[in-house]
Amino acid sequence: MTKSKSLYHLVLAGVLCAIGIIIPMFSPIKIRIDPMSFTLASHVAVFLAMFISPAVGAAVALGTTLGFFLGGFSLPIVLRALSHIIFVALGAIYLQRHPELLDFRQATSNRGLRLLSLGCWTSVVHAVCEALIVIPFYAAMAMPMQEMLRLIVLLVGVGSFVHSMIDYAISLLIWKPVSGTMRKAKTV
């Protein structure tokens, strides 16, 4: 990677980290049901970073984790944010191998279906990671096993999947018009 491209990625990571820190701290649209929380657009900075590179994705996932920590969220919620590194890294590596998916200036067969598929499997990985994170916290609540499983599968699993897909769609809506501008800026 050239020095100017590295600097460019560093700046993008910094801006996306700032956004990822601000959203959980100040978003008016959040639902907290500890150890769960749903903050609209809290994954947008992470997904945009995933579209750029694995390193930027990992850096922004760490930054958003800091945002949840500074926002006064509970430990399970902060750890769930930290788990985003996994789905972001996997998604970014896939996109490095298939850069045509995010280059909206060129025609690509089945782009919509392939992007939907990417969103679905990253959201599944996201939901599974978050479900695994909260298991010990729900187990410590000494609730009946059936109730615990219902909460983990429905609230955490399905809830995280739906939340992830909504934020993924928002990210693609932002990425499409901005990506052409970003490519031009890289060559300067």
PyRosetta script that sets phi, psi and omega in degrees:
from pyrosetta import init, pose_from_sequence

init()
pose = pose_from_sequence("MTKSKSLYHLVLAGVLCAIGIIIPMFSPIKIRIDPMSFTLASHVAVFLAMFISPAVGAAVALGTTLGFFLGGFSLPIVLRALSHIIFVALGAIYLQRHPELLDFRQATSNRGLRLLSLGCWTSVVHAVCEALIVIPFYAAMAMPMQEMLRLIVLLVGVGSFVHSMIDYAISLLIWKPVSGTMRKAKTV")
pose.set_psi(1, 136.4)
pose.set_omega(1, -179.8)
pose.set_phi(2, -73.0)
pose.set_psi(2, 161.6)
pose.set_omega(2, -178.7)
pose.set_phi(3, -62.4)
pose.set_psi(3, -41.5)
pose.set_omega(3, -179.2)
pose.set_phi(4, -67.5)
pose.set_psi(4, -35.4)
pose.set_omega(4, 177.9)
pose.set_phi(5, -69.4)
pose.set_psi(5, -38.3)
pose.set_omega(5, 177.0)
pose.set_phi(6, -62.7)
pose.set_psi(6, -43.2)
pose.set_omega(6, 179.1)
pose.set_phi(7, -64.9)
pose.set_psi(7, -41.7)
pose.set_omega(7, 178.5)
pose.set_phi(8, -59.8)
pose.set_psi(8, -46.1)
pose.set_omega(8, 178.7)
pose.set_phi(9, -64.9)
pose.set_psi(9, -37.3)
pose.set_omega(9, 177.7)
pose.set_phi(10, -62.3)
pose.set_psi(10, -43.7)
pose.set_omega(10, 178.8)
pose.set_phi(11, -64.8)
pose.set_psi(11, -44.8)
pose.set_omega(11, 178.1)
pose.set_phi(12, -60.7)
pose.set_psi(12, -42.4)
pose.set_omega(12, 178.5)
pose.set_phi(13, -61.6)
pose.set_psi(13, -41.5)
pose.set_omega(13, 179.2)
pose.set_phi(14, -63.2)
pose.set_psi(14, -44.1)
pose.set_omega(14, 179.1)
pose.set_phi(15, -65.2)
pose.set_psi(15, -45.1)
pose.set_omega(15, 179.8)
pose.set_phi(16, -67.3)
pose.set_psi(16, -34.3)
pose.set_omega(16, 174.5)
pose.set_phi(17, -62.2)
pose.set_psi(17, -44.1)
pose.set_omega(17, 179.6)
pose.set_phi(18, -59.7)
pose.set_psi(18, -44.5)
pose.set_omega(18, 178.0)
pose.set_phi(19, -64.2)
pose.set_psi(19, -43.3)
pose.set_omega(19, -179.8)
pose.set_phi(20, -65.7)
pose.set_psi(20, -25.4)
pose.set_omega(20, 176.8)
pose.set_phi(21, -81.4)
pose.set_psi(21, -40.4)
pose.set_omega(21, -176.3)
pose.set_phi(22, -69.5)
pose.set_psi(22, -41.4)
pose.set_omega(22, -174.8)
pose.set_phi(23, -57.0)
pose.set_psi(23, -53.8)
pose.set_omega(23, -178.8)
pose.set_phi(24, -67.8)
pose.set_psi(24, -25.1)
pose.set_omega(24, -178.5)
pose.set_phi(25, -76.5)
pose.set_psi(25, -36.8)
pose.set_omega(25, -170.2)
pose.set_phi(26, -122.9)
pose.set_psi(26, 0.8)
pose.set_omega(26, -178.2)
pose.set_phi(27, -63.0)
pose.set_psi(27, 130.6)
pose.set_omega(27, 176.9)
pose.set_phi(28, -79.9)
pose.set_psi(28, -12.4)
pose.set_omega(28, -176.8)
pose.set_phi(29, -107.6)
pose.set_psi(29, 85.1)
pose.set_omega(29, 176.4)
pose.set_phi(30, -144.4)
pose.set_psi(30, 144.5)
pose.set_omega(30, 178.6)
pose.set_phi(31, -119.7)
pose.set_psi(31, 124.0)
pose.set_omega(31, 178.4)
pose.set_phi(32, -116.0)
pose.set_psi(32, 120.2)
pose.set_omega(32, 174.2)
pose.set_phi(33, -133.1)
pose.set_psi(33, 77.3)
pose.set_omega(33, -172.7)
pose.set_phi(34, -49.6)
pose.set_psi(34, 134.8)
pose.set_omega(34, 8.1)
pose.set_phi(35, -88.2)
pose.set_psi(35, 24.8)
pose.set_omega(35, 178.0)
pose.set_phi(36, -111.3)
pose.set_psi(36, 153.3)
pose.set_omega(36, 169.9)
pose.set_phi(37, -153.0)
pose.set_psi(37, 148.4)
pose.set_omega(37, 175.8)
pose.set_phi(38, -129.1)
pose.set_psi(38, 111.2)
pose.set_omega(38, 179.9)
pose.set_phi(39, -116.5)
pose.set_psi(39, 112.3)
pose.set_omega(39, -177.7)
pose.set_phi(40, -54.3)
pose.set_psi(40, 132.3)
pose.set_omega(40, 177.0)
pose.set_phi(41, 72.4)
pose.set_psi(41, 10.9)
pose.set_omega(41, -178.9)
pose.set_phi(42, -68.0)
pose.set_psi(42, -17.9)
pose.set_omega(42, 179.1)
pose.set_phi(43, -99.7)
pose.set_psi(43, -3.6)
pose.set_omega(43, -174.5)
pose.set_phi(44, -61.0)
pose.set_psi(44, -47.0)
pose.set_omega(44, 179.3)
pose.set_phi(45, -61.5)
pose.set_psi(45, -37.7)
pose.set_omega(45, 179.9)
pose.set_phi(46, -67.2)
pose.set_psi(46, -43.7)
pose.set_omega(46, 178.6)
pose.set_phi(47, -65.7)
pose.set_psi(47, -42.1)
pose.set_omega(47, 177.9)
pose.set_phi(48, -60.8)
pose.set_psi(48, -40.2)
pose.set_omega(48, 177.3)
pose.set_phi(49, -65.1)
pose.set_psi(49, -39.0)
pose.set_omega(49, 177.5)
pose.set_phi(50, -60.4)
pose.set_psi(50, -35.6)
pose.set_omega(50, 179.3)
pose.set_phi(51, -67.5)
pose.set_psi(51, -22.5)
pose.set_omega(51, -176.9)
pose.set_phi(52, -86.3)
pose.set_psi(52, -56.2)
pose.set_omega(52, 179.9)
pose.set_phi(53, -172.5)
pose.set_psi(53, 161.8)
pose.set_omega(53, 176.7)
pose.set_phi(54, -60.5)
pose.set_psi(54, -40.2)
pose.set_omega(54, -178.6)
pose.set_phi(55, -66.4)
pose.set_psi(55, -43.7)
pose.set_omega(55, 178.3)
pose.set_phi(56, -65.1)
pose.set_psi(56, -40.9)
pose.set_omega(56, 178.5)
pose.set_phi(57, -59.7)
pose.set_psi(57, -46.4)
pose.set_omega(57, -179.9)
pose.set_phi(58, -64.5)
pose.set_psi(58, -42.3)
pose.set_omega(58, -180.0)
pose.set_phi(59, -62.0)
pose.set_psi(59, -42.9)
pose.set_omega(59, -178.7)
pose.set_phi(60, -71.8)
pose.set_psi(60, -34.9)
pose.set_omega(60, 175.1)
pose.set_phi(61, -60.7)
pose.set_psi(61, -40.9)
pose.set_omega(61, 175.5)
pose.set_phi(62, -65.2)
pose.set_psi(62, -40.2)
pose.set_omega(62, 178.6)
pose.set_phi(63, -63.4)
pose.set_psi(63, -43.1)
pose.set_omega(63, 179.4)
pose.set_phi(64, -68.2)
pose.set_psi(64, -31.8)
pose.set_omega(64, 174.6)
pose.set_phi(65, -60.5)
pose.set_psi(65, -42.8)
pose.set_omega(65, 176.3)
pose.set_phi(66, -60.5)
pose.set_psi(66, -38.3)
pose.set_omega(66, 178.6)
pose.set_phi(67, -61.4)
pose.set_psi(67, -42.4)
pose.set_omega(67, 178.1)
pose.set_phi(68, -68.4)
pose.set_psi(68, -36.0)
pose.set_omega(68, 177.5)
pose.set_phi(69, -65.5)
pose.set_psi(69, -49.4)
pose.set_omega(69, -179.6)
pose.set_phi(70, -67.7)
pose.set_psi(70, -25.4)
pose.set_omega(70, 178.8)
pose.set_phi(71, -76.6)
pose.set_psi(71, -0.8)
pose.set_omega(71, 176.6)
pose.set_phi(72, 80.5)
pose.set_psi(72, 20.6)
pose.set_omega(72, 178.5)
pose.set_phi(73, -75.3)
pose.set_psi(73, 158.2)
pose.set_omega(73, -177.9)
pose.set_phi(74, -70.6)
pose.set_psi(74, 163.2)
pose.set_omega(74, -178.6)
pose.set_phi(75, -55.3)
pose.set_psi(75, -44.4)
pose.set_omega(75, 178.7)
pose.set_phi(76, -59.2)
pose.set_psi(76, -37.7)
pose.set_omega(76, -179.7)
pose.set_phi(77, -69.1)
pose.set_psi(77, -40.6)
pose.set_omega(77, 177.5)
pose.set_phi(78, -63.8)
pose.set_psi(78, -42.7)
pose.set_omega(78, 178.6)
pose.set_phi(79, -66.8)
pose.set_psi(79, -34.8)
pose.set_omega(79, 175.5)
pose.set_phi(80, -63.0)
pose.set_psi(80, -41.4)
pose.set_omega(80, 177.4)
pose.set_phi(81, -62.9)
pose.set_psi(81, -39.4)
pose.set_omega(81, 178.6)
pose.set_phi(82, -62.9)
pose.set_psi(82, -33.5)
pose.set_omega(82, -179.4)
pose.set_phi(83, -66.6)
pose.set_psi(83, -13.1)
pose.set_omega(83, 179.4)
pose.set_phi(84, -62.1)
pose.set_psi(84, -22.3)
pose.set_omega(84, 178.1)
pose.set_phi(85, -54.9)
pose.set_psi(85, -35.0)
pose.set_omega(85, -175.7)
pose.set_phi(86, -67.4)
pose.set_psi(86, -54.3)
pose.set_omega(86, -177.1)
pose.set_phi(87, -69.9)
pose.set_psi(87, -31.3)
pose.set_omega(87, 178.6)
pose.set_phi(88, -66.5)
pose.set_psi(88, -44.4)
pose.set_omega(88, 179.9)
pose.set_phi(89, -62.6)
pose.set_psi(89, -46.1)
pose.set_omega(89, 179.9)
pose.set_phi(90, -62.2)
pose.set_psi(90, -45.6)
pose.set_omega(90, 179.7)
pose.set_phi(91, -64.6)
pose.set_psi(91, -42.0)
pose.set_omega(91, -179.3)
pose.set_phi(92, -66.4)
pose.set_psi(92, -39.0)
pose.set_omega(92, 177.5)
pose.set_phi(93, -64.0)
pose.set_psi(93, -42.9)
pose.set_omega(93, 177.1)
pose.set_phi(94, -60.1)
pose.set_psi(94, -44.9)
pose.set_omega(94, -178.4)
pose.set_phi(95, -67.5)
pose.set_psi(95, -30.2)
pose.set_omega(95, 174.9)
pose.set_phi(96, -63.2)
pose.set_psi(96, -34.7)
pose.set_omega(96, 179.5)
pose.set_phi(97, -80.8)
pose.set_psi(97, -17.9)
pose.set_omega(97, -178.8)
pose.set_phi(98, -133.2)
pose.set_psi(98, 60.8)
pose.set_omega(98, -176.4)
pose.set_phi(99, -64.8)
pose.set_psi(99, -20.8)
pose.set_omega(99, -179.9)
pose.set_phi(100, -63.0)
pose.set_psi(100, -22.8)
pose.set_omega(100, -179.5)
pose.set_phi(101, -63.7)
pose.set_psi(101, -33.4)
pose.set_omega(101, -176.6)
pose.set_phi(102, -102.5)
pose.set_psi(102, 1.3)
pose.set_omega(102, 176.7)
pose.set_phi(103, -94.7)
pose.set_psi(103, 91.1)
pose.set_omega(103, -174.1)
pose.set_phi(104, -75.5)
pose.set_psi(104, -3.5)
pose.set_omega(104, 177.0)
pose.set_phi(105, -81.7)
pose.set_psi(105, -19.7)
pose.set_omega(105, 179.3)
pose.set_phi(106, -109.5)
pose.set_psi(106, 147.8)
pose.set_omega(106, 178.4)
pose.set_phi(107, -74.5)
pose.set_psi(107, 134.4)
pose.set_omega(107, 178.5)
pose.set_phi(108, -136.1)
pose.set_psi(108, 129.9)
pose.set_omega(108, -178.8)
pose.set_phi(109, -68.1)
pose.set_psi(109, 137.8)
pose.set_omega(109, 177.1)
pose.set_phi(110, 56.9)
pose.set_psi(110, 30.4)
pose.set_omega(110, -179.0)
pose.set_phi(111, -54.9)
pose.set_psi(111, -48.8)
pose.set_omega(111, -177.9)
pose.set_phi(112, -59.1)
pose.set_psi(112, -45.9)
pose.set_omega(112, 179.8)
pose.set_phi(113, -66.0)
pose.set_psi(113, -41.0)
pose.set_omega(113, -179.8)
pose.set_phi(114, -67.6)
pose.set_psi(114, -38.2)
pose.set_omega(114, 176.8)
pose.set_phi(115, -69.3)
pose.set_psi(115, -37.7)
pose.set_omega(115, 175.7)
pose.set_phi(116, -62.7)
pose.set_psi(116, -43.2)
pose.set_omega(116, 178.0)
pose.set_phi(117, -61.0)
pose.set_psi(117, -44.1)
pose.set_omega(117, 177.5)
pose.set_phi(118, -59.6)
pose.set_psi(118, -46.7)
pose.set_omega(118, 178.9)
pose.set_phi(119, -60.5)
pose.set_psi(119, -40.7)
pose.set_omega(119, -179.2)
pose.set_phi(120, -65.9)
pose.set_psi(120, -49.2)
pose.set_omega(120, -175.7)
pose.set_phi(121, -73.8)
pose.set_psi(121, -31.9)
pose.set_omega(121, 174.5)
pose.set_phi(122, -67.6)
pose.set_psi(122, -34.7)
pose.set_omega(122, 178.3)
pose.set_phi(123, -69.8)
pose.set_psi(123, -33.9)
pose.set_omega(123, 175.4)
pose.set_phi(124, -65.7)
pose.set_psi(124, -47.3)
pose.set_omega(124, 177.8)
pose.set_phi(125, -59.7)
pose.set_psi(125, -43.6)
pose.set_omega(125, 178.0)
pose.set_phi(126, -56.9)
pose.set_psi(126, -49.9)
pose.set_omega(126, -177.9)
pose.set_phi(127, -64.8)
pose.set_psi(127, -41.7)
pose.set_omega(127, 179.8)
pose.set_phi(128, -64.0)
pose.set_psi(128, -45.2)
pose.set_omega(128, 179.3)
pose.set_phi(129, -60.1)
pose.set_psi(129, -44.7)
pose.set_omega(129, -179.4)
pose.set_phi(130, -67.4)
pose.set_psi(130, -36.3)
pose.set_omega(130, 177.2)
pose.set_phi(131, -63.9)
pose.set_psi(131, -42.7)
pose.set_omega(131, 178.3)
pose.set_phi(132, -63.0)
pose.set_psi(132, -36.6)
pose.set_omega(132, 179.1)
pose.set_phi(133, -63.1)
pose.set_psi(133, -41.7)
pose.set_omega(133, -173.1)
pose.set_phi(134, -85.1)
pose.set_psi(134, -12.1)
pose.set_omega(134, -178.6)
pose.set_phi(135, -53.1)
pose.set_psi(135, -50.6)
pose.set_omega(135, -179.3)
pose.set_phi(136, -62.6)
pose.set_psi(136, -32.0)
pose.set_omega(136, -178.8)
pose.set_phi(137, -73.0)
pose.set_psi(137, -40.2)
pose.set_omega(137, 175.5)
pose.set_phi(138, -69.0)
pose.set_psi(138, -38.1)
pose.set_omega(138, 179.2)
pose.set_phi(139, -62.1)
pose.set_psi(139, -35.3)
pose.set_omega(139, -180.0)
pose.set_phi(140, -69.2)
pose.set_psi(140, -17.2)
pose.set_omega(140, -179.8)
pose.set_phi(141, -79.0)
pose.set_psi(141, -5.5)
pose.set_omega(141, 177.4)
pose.set_phi(142, 53.2)
pose.set_psi(142, 46.7)
pose.set_omega(142, 176.3)
pose.set_phi(143, -97.7)
pose.set_psi(143, 161.8)
pose.set_omega(143, 178.6)
pose.set_phi(144, -58.0)
pose.set_psi(144, 145.1)
pose.set_omega(144, -176.0)
pose.set_phi(145, -56.8)
pose.set_psi(145, -41.4)
pose.set_omega(145, -178.6)
pose.set_phi(146, -62.6)
pose.set_psi(146, -43.2)
pose.set_omega(146, 178.6)
pose.set_phi(147, -65.8)
pose.set_psi(147, -41.4)
pose.set_omega(147, 179.5)
pose.set_phi(148, -62.6)
pose.set_psi(148, -45.7)
pose.set_omega(148, 179.4)
pose.set_phi(149, -63.3)
pose.set_psi(149, -40.0)
pose.set_omega(149, 178.0)
pose.set_phi(150, -61.7)
pose.set_psi(150, -44.7)
pose.set_omega(150, 179.1)
pose.set_phi(151, -64.8)
pose.set_psi(151, -43.0)
pose.set_omega(151, -178.4)
pose.set_phi(152, -66.9)
pose.set_psi(152, -45.9)
pose.set_omega(152, -177.3)
pose.set_phi(153, -72.5)
pose.set_psi(153, -49.4)
pose.set_omega(153, -175.0)
pose.set_phi(154, -80.7)
pose.set_psi(154, -57.0)
pose.set_omega(154, -175.2)
pose.set_phi(155, -68.1)
pose.set_psi(155, -50.9)
pose.set_omega(155, -176.4)
pose.set_phi(156, -80.7)
pose.set_psi(156, -56.2)
pose.set_omega(156, -174.9)
pose.set_phi(157, -63.6)
pose.set_psi(157, -63.1)
pose.set_omega(157, -178.2)
pose.set_phi(158, -66.2)
pose.set_psi(158, -41.6)
pose.set_omega(158, 179.0)
pose.set_phi(159, -60.3)
pose.set_psi(159, -45.1)
pose.set_omega(159, 179.0)
pose.set_phi(160, -66.1)
pose.set_psi(160, -38.9)
pose.set_omega(160, 178.8)
pose.set_phi(161, -61.6)
pose.set_psi(161, -49.6)
pose.set_omega(161, -178.8)
pose.set_phi(162, -63.9)
pose.set_psi(162, -45.7)
pose.set_omega(162, 179.3)
pose.set_phi(163, -60.0)
pose.set_psi(163, -43.1)
pose.set_omega(163, 179.6)
pose.set_phi(164, -63.3)
pose.set_psi(164, -43.5)
pose.set_omega(164, -179.5)
pose.set_phi(165, -65.9)
pose.set_psi(165, -38.0)
pose.set_omega(165, 177.4)
pose.set_phi(166, -63.6)
pose.set_psi(166, -47.7)
pose.set_omega(166, -179.9)
pose.set_phi(167, -67.1)
pose.set_psi(167, -33.5)
pose.set_omega(167, 175.7)
pose.set_phi(168, -63.0)
pose.set_psi(168, -44.5)
pose.set_omega(168, 178.7)
pose.set_phi(169, -62.8)
pose.set_psi(169, -42.5)
pose.set_omega(169, 176.7)
pose.set_phi(170, -60.6)
pose.set_psi(170, -42.2)
pose.set_omega(170, -179.3)
pose.set_phi(171, -62.6)
pose.set_psi(171, -42.5)
pose.set_omega(171, 178.0)
pose.set_phi(172, -65.3)
pose.set_psi(172, -37.7)
pose.set_omega(172, 177.6)
pose.set_phi(173, -62.7)
pose.set_psi(173, -36.0)
pose.set_omega(173, 177.5)
pose.set_phi(174, -75.5)
pose.set_psi(174, -42.7)
pose.set_omega(174, -174.8)
pose.set_phi(175, -63.4)
pose.set_psi(175, -42.1)
pose.set_omega(175, -172.9)
pose.set_phi(176, -54.8)
pose.set_psi(176, -53.2)
pose.set_omega(176, -179.9)
pose.set_phi(177, -75.6)
pose.set_psi(177, -28.3)
pose.set_omega(177, -175.6)
pose.set_phi(178, -80.8)
pose.set_psi(178, -30.4)
pose.set_omega(178, -173.0)
pose.set_phi(179, -61.4)
pose.set_psi(179, -37.7)
pose.set_omega(179, 177.6)
pose.set_phi(180, -63.2)
pose.set_psi(180, -38.8)
pose.set_omega(180, 177.6)
pose.set_phi(181, -67.4)
pose.set_psi(181, -39.5)
pose.set_omega(181, -178.6)
pose.set_phi(182, -64.7)
pose.set_psi(182, -40.1)
pose.set_omega(182, 179.8)
pose.set_phi(183, -62.8)
pose.set_psi(183, -39.4)
pose.set_omega(183, 179.0)
pose.set_phi(184, -64.0)
pose.set_psi(184, -40.5)
pose.set_omega(184, -177.8)
pose.set_phi(185, -66.7)
pose.set_psi(185, -29.5)
pose.set_omega(185, -179.2)
pose.set_phi(186, -65.9)
pose.set_psi(186, -29.8)
pose.set_omega(186, -176.7)
pose.set_phi(187, -83.9)
pose.set_psi(187, -10.9)
pose.set_omega(187, -177.8)
pose.set_phi(188, -75.8)
pose.dump_pdb("model.pdb")
